[in-house]
Amino acid sequence: MRVASFQPAPTHPWSIYSSQPSAMRRILFLTIGLVIFSSTTHARSRSVADSCLHILNTNPKLSSLEKCDLLLSTIHNLNYEDNFISLTNLLIKEATKSRSNYHLFYGYYEQGQYHVIHSGKTQEGLKFLFKSLEIAKSNRMTLEEGFASYIISRAFKSNNNLAKANFYLERALNLYRTSSERRYFAIAQIELANLKMGSNSIDTALHLYQEVRNYFHSSNEKSISAYINGNIGRIQMTKNQTDSARQYLTETISVLEELQDKQSIFPYYIYSSDNELLAGNYSLAFYHAQKAYHTASKTNNPERKRDACEQLMKVYAAMGDYQQAYDYQNKYLHLRDSLINMETVTQMANMRADFEIGQKQQEVEQIAASKRKITLITLITLLSLIVVAFLLVRVYRDAHSKKALNKELLLKQEALNNSKKELERANSSKDRLFSIIAHDLRSPMATLTALSQILSQLLSKGEIKEAEELNRSIYDTLGQIDFMLDNLLHWSINQQDIYHPLISQFDLPELSRKILKAYYQTALAKDITLTFESDTDSLLVESDSNCWGVIIRNLVNNALKFTHPGGWVKVSLKSAEDSARLEVTDNGVGMTPQQLDKLFSKFDSKSSWGTRNEKGQGLGLSLIHEFVTLSKGQIKVSSDLNKGTKFIVSIPLLILLNQKAGNPAKAACSQQV
């Protein structure tokens, strides 16, 4: 506590740190040790406060709890200076962050004391003190609850609200009685004795002073012992026991003069002068009255100077020196009139404060009653919600079971619908496949039959040369049938989703040349120049050779099909770091934009006839697109009507060996197949 020189000082909970301290912690503990020492002697040390502030400002890694301890040490070792409020606000902030109710209590408590004692804002101070009281009470901090109750009592006493001052002081006494700190209890007894004197319960006050006198006498606290003796002497004077009163008052004045406590000694000069007037010792009465006047003049206190003038007026009148009595009466009246306006303002302010405090107390009581009512309503609401929740759970379970059954039925129905659609799609594909086979095989087979009959006739006639040419036609026709069946097989496998890329090592240029040789007769028959270009002689790769075969065969077949006799078809192969690029270019019939849009559709009903009325199955370009996609590649097409078409296929693969031609001039050579 921080109220007067004899106020109890707060305890400090630094024992909570039990871990091994670091270098920074050792500095912290040293400072804390100084603070503990200073608190036990009730003295404040600016050097300790400065040390704590230095640690706070130079150690950013301090925890919130460590900051709280340092801030509290600083506050306890500072007088009410300019930064006192900012320090208490910072303590409240850090205590809230670290959830330390102990430090939060002292943040509000110290700020409340500041306003009550230093700034004179009693109402503002009470607001903070009531907060600290609530924290101490809710966290069973008995000693701190006593501190808060004690200062609240002092605040009410300063506003002359003796009833509430007595209530909170009695509360503090009851809390201190259970504490091992006897000093706090003794100080509260002194304050209670002061209140009893203020209400003219002098016997009770005398008993309290005598009860606590021995404690402070044995503790060698001279200023407090002098204060108690002085008040006992004052009570003895009111009982006309002037000799006993003189003994106590003289002892008090002697101690306070030794301590040079000019603020506390003044009233005891007045009491001693009154006691000597009562005893008829006018010279001693005059001596003490003059002492009071000189003390008031030195301290430049107009109220005390007024009281000293009044006392001298009474002494001179008793001595029969009416002129001096008259002069001091005029001084007294002048000082009284100059102070009366100030007293009136103070009384009005006190009345206003009492009214506001009363209003605040009523508001607190109303809030408490509202809280009780809200608690009751909350309990009833919770019980109602529990019942409703139970019923909702029952309803939800029933609904959930029905929903689960419905969902299961819907899933089964959806599965049946999907199976039906798959069957319909498979059946449609099968019908389409059979239709293609029946349509496209009929014509080649009929051609083969006719050619076979002609071949028999030529052989019977011995026309060997003509038979050889006819045999080449039969070979080409069989090649077309084989090509068509191969496409149909790949399409069928792909449609069933059972085809998976088979990665193997092969020479891509060699595979390309081998495939292109199969189209020599077709190109020769249509008088088309078929060429192959590669930027490397040998390119050993890891990829799906079957995919490459399907793509190359279909692109070359498509180019030959739509190129006029006398035209050309060029196949180019280029390698990159992790891919190969195939380009098939022709100067054939080309395509319109509408045809390009539907180029990769399966079984396009509007498929075009070749330049010699070649008929396709409508599968080639669709297979190319699907196999390029399956290989995670890209295909691009550019075409102009009657100018030709260019297909570009790029497929990622792993290149094992890229062997360039020995002569750079041959690296991009053109070969006629």
DOSE-56350 format. One line per 3 residues: their letters; for each residue z, x, y of C-alpha. Coordinates in pm, whole numbers. Layout:
<pts>
A	Z/X/Y; ...
</pts>
This chain:
<pts>
MRV	0/0/0; -67/114/355; 148/-76/611
ASF	419/147/755; 576/478/675; 799/313/414
QPA	524/104/246; 461/157/-128; 151/361/-209
PTH	-92/250/-480; -95/405/-822; -404/593/-939
PWS	-560/552/-1286; -714/901/-1317; -572/936/-1665
IYS	-872/741/-1796; -1070/1068/-1809; -983/1236/-2139
SQP	-1306/1426/-2219; -1347/1801/-2163; -1441/1851/-1794
SAM	-1750/2039/-1686; -1754/2273/-1383; -1818/1976/-1154
RRI	-1548/1773/-1332; -1295/2058/-1280; -1354/2032/-904
LFL	-1308/1655/-930; -982/1690/-1124; -848/1945/-876
TIG	-909/1702/-591; -752/1418/-789; -443/1632/-854
LVI	-404/1684/-482; -437/1311/-425; -171/1230/-686
FSS	64/1471/-515; -7/1324/-174; 38/966/-296
TTH	381/1037/-442; 502/1166/-108; 337/881/85
ARS	149/1131/304; -218/1138/386; -419/1458/369
RSV	-740/1493/564; -831/1801/361; -811/1599/38
ADS	-1030/1329/192; -1284/1591/305; -1288/1748/-45
CLH	-1358/1410/-205; -1636/1336/43; -1789/1678/-21
ILN	-1800/1613/-396; -1955/1270/-334; -2227/1412/-108
TNP	-2316/1717/-320; -2311/1579/-676; -2584/1317/-727
KLS	-2515/1298/-1103; -2171/1141/-1062; -2119/819/-1255
SLE	-2024/500/-1070; -1670/524/-1205; -1632/882/-1080
KCD	-1764/774/-740; -1503/495/-735; -1219/740/-796
LLL	-1339/976/-524; -1393/693/-273; -1045/552/-341
STI	-891/898/-297; -1076/938/32; -962/597/160
HNL	-597/662/68; -602/991/257; -771/866/576
NYE	-626/689/875; -813/387/1005; -1116/574/1137
DNF	-1465/462/1225; -1608/502/875; -1316/328/699
ISL	-1498/-6/658; -1818/160/536; -1617/351/274
TNL	-1445/34/150; -1780/-146/135; -1922/143/-69
LIK	-1619/127/-301; -1677/-246/-357; -2044/-178/-436
EAT	-1974/102/-686; -1685/-90/-845; -1913/-389/-899
KSR	-2176/-160/-1054; -1925/7/-1290; -1740/-324/-1357
SNY	-1408/-163/-1264; -1173/-443/-1156; -910/-187/-1055
HLF	-1136/-26/-794; -1281/-361/-688; -926/-478/-613
YGY	-858/-179/-385; -1193/-219/-211; -1100/-569/-92
YEQ	-729/-484/-52; -781/-185/177; -1036/-372/387
GQY	-794/-665/422; -515/-430/534; -748/-275/791
HVI	-820/-610/956; -459/-734/946; -296/-413/1071
HSG	-557/-225/1273; -828/-454/1406; -602/-757/1460
KTQ	-847/-988/1277; -581/-1157/1068; -806/-1438/946
EGL	-1076/-1193/837; -815/-977/668; -667/-1271/476
KFL	-1011/-1350/336; -1034/-1007/174; -668/-1006/69
FKS	-706/-1339/-112; -1006/-1195/-297; -801/-895/-405
LEI	-515/-1126/-512; -751/-1330/-729; -891/-1013/-896
AKS	-540/-881/-969; -422/-1216/-1103; -723/-1277/-1329
NRM	-701/-922/-1472; -319/-922/-1514; -272/-633/-1272
TLE	95/-709/-1197; 169/-429/-953; -155/-481/-758
EGF	-88/-857/-744; 247/-766/-584; 74/-542/-327
ASY	-167/-818/-225; 111/-1082/-206; 322/-848/9
IIS	48/-782/268; -48/-1152/276; 316/-1224/359
RAF	301/-971/643; -17/-1137/774; 144/-1480/781
KSN	456/-1335/944; 242/-1184/1222; 113/-1539/1287
NNL	474/-1673/1287; 404/-1878/975; 743/-1795/823
AKA	722/-2052/544; 408/-1902/390; 530/-1551/465
NFY	847/-1627/267; 644/-1785/-20; 421/-1482/-74
LER	707/-1237/-24; 915/-1412/-292; 607/-1393/-516
ALN	580/-1018/-453; 953/-971/-532; 917/-1152/-865
LYR	620/-929/-955; 798/-608/-848; 1110/-708/-1042
TSS	917/-663/-1369; 784/-323/-1258; 945/13/-1318
ERR	871/104/-955; 1214/29/-799; 1097/140/-454
YFA	847/-146/-419; 1117/-399/-501; 1353/-240/-245
IAQ	1091/-249/32; 1017/-616/-42; 1393/-686/-18
IEL	1398/-529/329; 1108/-749/436; 1283/-1057/297
ANL	1600/-962/487; 1391/-938/804; 1256/-1288/741
KMG	1608/-1424/684; 1723/-1268/1012; 1429/-1431/1186
SNS	1542/-1769/1052; 1911/-1702/1143; 2023/-1673/779
IDT	2228/-1369/877; 2467/-1371/580; 2178/-1366/335
ALH	2007/-1097/540; 2329/-886/548; 2368/-914/172
LYQ	2007/-801/117; 2039/-506/357; 2363/-389/193
EVR	2214/-426/-154; 1914/-206/-76; 2101/42/153
NYF	2236/257/-129; 1891/300/-290; 1729/449/21
HSS	2038/651/110; 2025/819/-233; 1649/876/-203
NEK	1708/1063/126; 1455/854/319; 1623/881/659
SIS	1395/660/865; 1429/364/628; 1804/417/592
AYI	1834/422/973; 1635/99/997; 1865/-72/745
NGN	2182/55/916; 2056/-62/1254; 1992/-414/1126
IGR	2335/-425/959; 2489/-320/1292; 2293/-595/1468
IQM	2431/-855/1225; 2787/-721/1270; 2743/-760/1647
TKN	2644/-1126/1607; 2972/-1171/1416; 3175/-1007/1701
QTD	3260/-711/1478; 3185/-466/1758; 3355/-159/1609
SAR	3170/-190/1280; 2846/-266/1468; 2897/45/1687
QYL	2934/263/1378; 2608/144/1218; 2410/143/1547
TET	2531/490/1647; 2433/630/1307; 2088/469/1340
ISV	2027/605/1690; 2141/953/1584; 1894/965/1292
LEE	1600/826/1494; 1666/1070/1780; 1666/1351/1527
LQD	1332/1223/1391; 1205/1169/1751; 1088/820/1653
KQS	1055/669/2002; 881/356/1879; 1161/256/1640
IFP	1462/367/1846; 1407/137/2148; 1549/-192/2007
YYI	1861/-14/1882; 1935/110/2238; 1922/-256/2347
YSS	2141/-369/2052; 2396/-92/2129; 2405/-190/2498
DNE	2465/-557/2405; 2735/-458/2158; 2917/-250/2424
LLA	2891/-536/2676; 3049/-758/2412; 3325/-500/2361
GNY	3376/-455/2740; 3266/-88/2742; 3037/-114/3048
SLA	2975/258/3085; 2846/286/2726; 2648/-35/2778
FYH	2490/117/3092; 2419/446/2906; 2229/276/2623
AQK	2043/45/2865; 1924/347/3066; 1816/519/2743
AYH	1612/209/2657; 1452/204/3005; 1355/574/2993
TAS	1213/537/2641; 1003/235/2746; 875/424/3051
KTN	771/725/2842; 584/511/2589; 428/307/2874
NPE	504/-20/2694; 526/-310/2946; 701/-546/2702
RKR	974/-297/2623; 1004/-203/2989; 1054/-573/3065
DAC	1332/-597/2802; 1496/-280/2937; 1496/-423/3293
EQL	1653/-743/3163; 1923/-541/2985; 2000/-331/3297
MKV	2019/-654/3501; 2281/-788/3257; 2480/-459/3262
YAA	2481/-431/3645; 2586/-795/3676; 2873/-736/3431
MGD	2976/-429/3634; 2968/-631/3962; 2681/-432/4116
YQQ	2481/-740/4212; 2233/-555/4433; 2116/-343/4141
AYD	2128/-648/3918; 1906/-831/4168; 1657/-539/4188
YQN	1622/-520/3809; 1596/-898/3792; 1293/-881/4023
KYL	1140/-607/3806; 1209/-814/3497; 1049/-1129/3646
HLR	745/-936/3765; 685/-785/3419; 753/-1116/3249
DSL	500/-1303/3465; 236/-1038/3407; 285/-1067/3032
INM	318/-1443/3008; -56/-1506/3022; -110/-1255/2743
ETV	162/-1420/2535; 10/-1762/2594; -329/-1641/2475
TQM	-166/-1478/2174; 23/-1795/2088; -293/-1999/2114
ANM	-472/-1752/1892; -186/-1767/1643; -192/-2146/1646
RAD	-564/-2138/1590; -521/-1891/1304; -249/-2110/1148
FEI	-478/-2411/1172; -770/-2224/1016; -549/-2082/741
GQK	-420/-2430/667; -774/-2558/655; -868/-2271/427
QQE	-577/-2347/199; -683/-2711/181; -1036/-2602/99
VEQ	-904/-2375/-177; -701/-2661/-322; -999/-2896/-302
IAA	-1220/-2635/-470; -960/-2595/-746; -948/-2972/-799
SKR	-1329/-2985/-800; -1339/-2703/-1055; -1100/-2893/-1282
KIT	-1313/-3204/-1251; -1634/-3009/-1313; -1473/-2845/-1618
LIT	-1384/-3186/-1763; -1732/-3322/-1696; -1883/-3007/-1848
LIT	-1678/-3047/-2165; -1781/-3411/-2201; -2143/-3317/-2136
LLS	-2128/-3039/-2394; -1985/-3274/-2657; -2259/-3524/-2580
LIV	-2523/-3254/-2601; -2385/-3138/-2937; -2411/-3493/-3076
VAF	-2762/-3537/-2935; -2862/-3194/-3067; -2737/-3287/-3416
LLV	-2941/-3608/-3410; -3245/-3422/-3278; -3214/-3165/-3557
RVY	-3211/-3443/-3815; -3514/-3606/-3657; -3688/-3271/-3621
RDA	-3634/-3182/-3985; -3784/-3513/-4100; -4075/-3476/-3861
HSK	-4123/-3112/-3961; -4141/-3205/-4329; -4402/-3471/-4258
KAL	-4591/-3235/-4032; -4590/-2964/-4300; -4731/-3208/-4555
NKE	-4998/-3325/-4311; -5085/-2967/-4225; -5118/-2876/-4592
LLL	-5348/-3174/-4648; -5557/-3080/-4344; -5586/-2720/-4464
KQE	-5702/-2836/-4806; -5951/-3075/-4647; -6078/-2798/-4418
ALN	-6113/-2564/-4716; -6314/-2829/-4899; -6538/-2880/-4595
NSK	-6592/-2504/-4564; -6675/-2479/-4934; -6918/-2765/-4896
KEL	-7088/-2596/-4601; -7111/-2266/-4788; -7262/-2440/-5088
ERA	-7511/-2622/-4867; -7602/-2297/-4693; -7638/-2111/-5024
NSS	-7844/-2395/-5167; -8069/-2395/-4859; -8116/-2018/-4886
KDR	-8195/-2051/-5254; -8453/-2324/-5188; -8608/-2114/-4910
LFS	-8618/-1807/-5137; -8788/-2000/-5416; -9036/-2144/-5167
IIA	-9126/-1795/-5042; -9159/-1656/-5392; -9375/-1950/-5503
HDL	-9595/-1930/-5192; -9629/-1553/-5146; -9663/-1454/-5510
RSP	-9931/-1713/-5587; -10197/-1549/-5371; -10144/-1185/-5483
MAT	-10119/-1292/-5844; -10444/-1490/-5817; -10606/-1186/-5656
LTA	-10484/-965/-5937; -10625/-1207/-6196; -10964/-1209/-6029
LSQ	-10966/-832/-5981; -10867/-783/-6343; -11162/-994/-6460
ILS	-11401/-801/-6233; -11253/-471/-6358; -11320/-578/-6718
QLL	-11682/-661/-6634; -11736/-328/-6453; -11588/-132/-6740
SKG	-11804/-322/-6994; -12110/-231/-6786; -11998/134/-6754
EIK	-11974/127/-6376; -11686/372/-6356; -11700/453/-5981
EAE	-11689/89/-5877; -11409/33/-6131; -11203/314/-5972
ELN	-11238/159/-5624; -11142/-178/-5764; -10845/-20/-5937
RSI	-10724/113/-5599; -10736/-240/-5461; -10530/-357/-5759
YDT	-10282/-75/-5687; -10251/-179/-5320; -10197/-540/-5419
LGQ	-9923/-438/-5663; -9767/-228/-5384; -9756/-533/-5158
IDF	-9595/-739/-5433; -9338/-461/-5495; -9265/-439/-5120
MLD	-9219/-813/-5097; -8988/-826/-5401; -8785/-534/-5265
NLL	-8732/-715/-4934; -8638/-1035/-5115; -8388/-846/-5329
HWS	-8224/-681/-5029; -8212/-1006/-4839; -8055/-1186/-5134
INQ	-7788/-918/-5177; -7711/-915/-4804; -7682/-1294/-4791
QDI	-7416/-1285/-5062; -7210/-1026/-4866; -7197/-797/-5169
YHP	-7395/-508/-5019; -7196/-209/-4898; -7345/111/-4754
LIS	-7365/390/-5012; -7313/721/-4829; -7491/1021/-4982
QFD	-7656/1348/-4877; -8035/1353/-4831; -8311/1510/-4621
LPE	-8412/1243/-4367; -8758/1388/-4270; -8845/1432/-4640
LSR	-8742/1070/-4713; -8953/950/-4419; -9266/1142/-4536
KIL	-9222/1013/-4892; -9207/651/-4773; -9504/690/-4537
KAY	-9725/829/-4818; -9701/490/-4988; -9885/335/-4690
YQT	-10183/579/-4698; -10414/338/-4878; -10314/47/-4653
ALA	-10380/254/-4336; -10703/392/-4485; -10825/47/-4582
KDI	-10776/-75/-4220; -10911/247/-4069; -10573/308/-3892
TLT	-10449/656/-3804; -10091/685/-3934; -9905/994/-3802
FES	-9550/1130/-3838; -9364/1357/-3592; -9026/1525/-3637
DTD	-8843/1772/-3414; -8705/1946/-3722; -8851/2054/-4058
SLL	-8537/1964/-4251; -8240/1746/-4150; -7969/1722/-4418
VES	-7748/1421/-4337; -7477/1199/-4486; -7583/834/-4455
DSN	-7714/535/-4656; -8063/636/-4772; -8135/281/-4891
CWG	-8075/143/-4539; -8308/404/-4391; -8571/319/-4655
VII	-8560/-54/-4579; -8582/11/-4203; -8873/263/-4222
RNL	-9077/58/-4474; -9048/-266/-4280; -9120/-110/-3939
VNN	-9430/77/-4070; -9553/-225/-4266; -9508/-447/-3959
ALK	-9698/-195/-3738; -9992/-166/-3983; -10001/-543/-4021
FTH	-10047/-608/-3646; -10274/-313/-3560; -10655/-363/-3541
PGG	-10891/-146/-3749; -10958/181/-3567; -10609/174/-3411
WVK	-10310/407/-3461; -9947/395/-3569; -9710/681/-3479
VSL	-9371/741/-3647; -9130/983/-3469; -8791/1118/-3587
KSA	-8549/1290/-3347; -8199/1426/-3406; -7891/1431/-3182
EDS	-7537/1566/-3233; -7410/1269/-3434; -7708/1034/-3476
ARL	-8076/1012/-3566; -8343/824/-3370; -8649/664/-3533
EVT	-8943/547/-3316; -9239/343/-3453; -9518/290/-3199
DNG	-9855/115/-3237; -10144/2/-3016; -10176/-331/-3192
VGM	-10172/-691/-3077; -9830/-674/-2907; -9600/-970/-2839
TPQ	-9525/-1227/-2572; -9172/-1254/-2419; -9120/-1576/-2617
QLD	-9197/-1392/-2941; -8960/-1110/-2847; -8676/-1363/-2799
KLF	-8714/-1488/-3160; -8811/-1155/-3311; -8513/-1110/-3544
SKF	-8468/-1474/-3655; -8462/-1535/-4030; -8760/-1721/-4178
DSK	-8929/-1776/-3843; -9154/-2079/-3901; -9398/-1947/-3640
SSW	-9453/-1600/-3792; -9793/-1452/-3703; -10076/-1350/-3936
GTR	-10190/-988/-3947; -10515/-855/-3802; -10675/-906/-4144
NEK	-10490/-1229/-4212; -10200/-1053/-4388; -9917/-1299/-4456
GQG	-9555/-1190/-4453; -9240/-1352/-4590; -9065/-1370/-4253
LGL	-8791/-1137/-4380; -8890/-787/-4263; -8760/-774/-3905
SLI	-8453/-981/-3996; -8367/-725/-4266; -8418/-440/-4017
HEF	-8178/-600/-3769; -7913/-670/-4035; -7929/-320/-4186
VTL	-7917/-152/-3843; -7610/-364/-3757; -7455/-282/-4097
SKG	-7502/90/-4018; -7339/43/-3670; -7664/139/-3500
QIK	-7885/-4/-3224; -8243/-134/-3221; -8461/-176/-2910
VSS	-8810/-328/-2879; -9066/-304/-2601; -9407/-473/-2624
DLN	-9704/-575/-2412; -9955/-832/-2532; -10279/-669/-2660
KGT	-10141/-323/-2578; -9900/-252/-2858; -9533/-243/-2959
KFI	-9260/22/-2977; -8947/-3/-3196; -8656/241/-3137
VSI	-8376/259/-3396; -8068/480/-3341; -7808/513/-3621
PLL	-7491/728/-3620; -7459/973/-3910; -7311/1309/-4010
ILL	-7558/1600/-3979; -7490/1876/-4235; -7793/2100/-4168
NQK	-8052/2093/-3892; -8328/2342/-3975; -8581/2389/-3695
AGN	-8937/2507/-3760; -8997/2881/-3747; -9266/2838/-3481
PAK	-9145/2634/-3179; -9495/2506/-3129; -9477/2336/-3467
AAC	-9135/2180/-3412; -9282/1862/-3268; -9610/1878/-3452
SQQ	-9809/1570/-3546; -9900/1518/-3907; -10149/1268/-4036
V	-10012/1107/-4345
</pts>
